[in-house]
């Protein structure tokens, strides 16, 4: 950060995996600082990883407006963000990671109304998908209009599918990994444009701890036949001990590919591939949120109010470097 | 294209490989049309690939201002663009592919002065490197500030190195391929951050046709020892016939990788990879130029005058789809 700039003051709303990841990301961005961490839990019970970071109850936010440049919302897309983002956008610029793809238009409309009225800038659906994967879906279409886009996820731990298997009677614990089918990835990368079924693109692997007395085969059948979650996939279920689950499956790796395959002429195929290999899904998502908080602050200062998405943000706005530095060093 | 929009009228300046690629790209973007092709050659000798495309002498441009929304400059970075881009930016919005990295700040300044004065929008250095690779270098730094960026080029035909070997006495023809060293790519992908020398990152492979009576070993020695071009690389020289050169080495494939490897915490490594596999380098570059012409037209209409680069363009501006369509379909 240049000496003549003030650090951007970030308020962190929520302190689960994402909130802790935001702390870690701010520690790696010298032009940012934590203004405060806001929680619905008892603030005294919360242990920030940043020395000296102040923890406040959620309702203190109302009186802290002048101490905060941008809020980063670290709650869930199901229960927290549909309510929090519009409510807080009325008075704060913010970034969220709303990831229910089908409900994005509705979430956008609610947040936009609040942000336009409050003259704030609120960027929704940042992260990697939605987020940087979405950018690569747009860029793929734009650079190769005569083509097809393929998104593959994994290998990675899926929170939603892990939750689903833990709800099965007879299951004491478990995790689920989503795995792209290597033959499908290879075919797409080769530049042909295959039509792929759900089953041909991904398979699912479950590691399950049985409850005492549960029937393994019955549990397996319930999992592999579960509508929407598993029935359209080839699913493998491994039964393991609680010790092995804790020892081998505590991390949250993820990643995937966005591949655009297209022709620029009848003769010439072109393939664009964007790939993430993440050892920690929440920490990477948090790092994306923090970068977009920088852009949001600049857009708010430039009078660009309302709801925004990653599609509205020029790459240079995300960097702490000046436009001249970027041109000289990275173009 | 929606019915109520007028097609963007593109003037193509120059008709080599890039100019023909721009024609092919416009044929794949239904919201664009060719206003005219401008050449320093005899217009009657030039054969457009687009039925009905008008070909004009370069000096007709002066009187065609009202028929053109954006010029796409298809000349070379050494002799054409340093003169043409500032001169034409005084009266036209335009896109160029200026790719002499070290001279970008100077080119930017000259074009910016002309475009600010003329109230035009002129985007320089579009293509893939500089261009979409540059975007991925910025995004890599921004998303993983504690990390290292690696750019690999190839496997691909290098025009500059092919020209260099063709200037060697005793060489009747030849091409040069730049090849990333697989061990280096694998090491970078694994998430360690190796320090790599020039020789460790890329090797060079030449296919050379000897002139009658030339000494093969002398030619080989001259090529592999050539300062800057070859002396810092492991270079292999194959001698082939003129027939084999024409038959096997007429295409212009290229591509490469931008890999960012970094940590979001002490425990967790993350790797981002952007990869291009191009069967035609000039056609892909042209496709990028055409997409950025759409953004330039919109920025000019919005009063965003002056010189721009890919760092100044939000992804959504590049797409013919509306912001609402992009959010609903691709976020």
Interface residues (C-beta under 8 A of the other chain):
Chain A: X21 X24 X25 X28 X29 X101 X104 X105 X108 X125 X130 X132 X134 X135 X137 X138 X139 X141 X142 X143 X144 X145 X146 X189 X191 X264 X265 X267 X268 X269 X270 X271 X272 X273 X274 X275 X276 X277 X278 X279 X280 X283 X284 X286 X287 X288 X291 X309 X310 X311 X312 X313 X314 X315 X316 X318 X319 X323 X324 X326 X327 X328 X330 X331
Chain B: X21 X24 X25 X28 X29 X101 X104 X105 X108 X125 X130 X132 X134 X135 X137 X138 X139 X141 X142 X143 X144 X145 X146 X189 X191 X264 X265 X267 X268 X269 X270 X271 X272 X273 X274 X275 X276 X277 X278 X279 X280 X283 X284 X286 X287 X288 X291 X309 X310 X311 X312 X313 X314 X315 X316 X318 X319 X323 X324 X326 X327 X328 X330 X331
